[in-house]
């Protein structure tokens, strides 16, 4: 079933799906260069608690370990492209470590990706907690 879904994706949807996966991997690895490459200079990164970070703060918190993602999985992903913008919705489940304390997140996430030159960059992200 996954194979038929992937083959049903357009070429641009596949590129965006690959960028979303690269971002997930970069967050777990705390890979500063990849995080910088995948995000727009004007990034607005919204957390489920209402905190909004710019690109510099988002990357700093990940590479410093302040936002430490031990495991991070995405599911139920959808992609809609409109011109040079793409809307990605997904479910985000993570095991985290903050201030030496383990935690977990189960969120619904909206991402806005923008085509800048040849690359798709994450321009905005907002999460909400799943209450059930």
N, C-alpha and C positions, 0 to 999 in steps of 0.2 A: 504494500500500500504506500509506503514512503517513496518507493521508486517512482510510482505513477505520479505522486505529488510533485516530486522534483522534476520529472520530465515535463510536467504541465507548466512549470515556471518559465517566464520569459528569460531571455539572456540577462537583462538588467535586474530582474528579481533575483536571479541566482547570484549576481555580483553583490547585491545588497545583503542577501542571506549570508554570503561568505564574509562580508564586512562585519555583520552582527556577530557571527561566530568568532571572528578574529578579535573583536572587542571583548567578548566573553573570556577568551583564552588570555588576553592581555591583562584583564582585571585579576584573574587568578594568579598569573605569573608576576603581577606588579611590574610589567614591562613598560618602562617610561617611554621608550622610543616608539613602541607600537601604539600606546595610548595617545601620544602626541600626533602620530600620523593619522589615526582614525577619527580624531575629533577636530571640529571647526574652531577657529580662533575665537569666535563669538559664542562658544558653547554655553548653553543654559541647562544645567544638570540638576533636576529636581528630585529630591528624596521623598519618601512617603511620609516623613515627619514634617514636611513643609520647608526644610532647608533647601536652598538653591545655591549651587556653586558655579563659578566660572571655570574655564578650562584649567587654569593654573592651580586653583584650589582642589578641583576634582582629582587631577593627577597627583598633586602633592600628598593628599590624604591616602591614596592607594599605595604609592611607592614608599611612604613613611611607615606603612603598616597601621595607620590610624583606622583606615577602612580595609581590613584584611579579609579577603574572600578565600576561604579554605576550599570550598566547593561551590560551584555556581552552575545551575542548569536552566535552560530555557525550554519551554514547550508551548504548544498552541500558537505558533507564530503565524501571523498574516502580514502580507506586504501589499501595499497599494501605491502605485507610482502615478504622479501627476507632474508632467514636465520634468523640471530639475529637482523635484522634491519627492520624497518617499516617506510614507507613514508605515511604521512597523509596530504592531501590537504583539505582545507575548506575555507569557507567565514566567516569572523569575523566582527561582527557589535557590536560596543560598545558605551555606553554613559559614558563619563569620567568627572572627575573634576581635574583640574591642576591649582595650584596657585589661588584657589578660583574661577576659570573660568570654566564654563561647556564647554564640547567639545563632538565631535562625531568622530568615526572612522568607515570606511567601507573598509575592506582590504581582500586581498586573502593571505592565509597563507600556507606555506610549513613547516611541522614539520618532524623531523627525530627522531624516537624512537628507542632505543637500548635495547635488552634484556640483563640485567645484573643480573646474578644469576637467581632467580625466577621472578624478576620484570622487567617490561618495564619502562625505564626512558627516559625523554625528553633530547636528546643530542643536537639537533640544531633546531632552528626556524628562519624563515625569512618571512617577510611580505612585500607586495607591495600595494600601494594605488589603489583602484578602481576609475578610473577617470570619469566614467559616472554616 
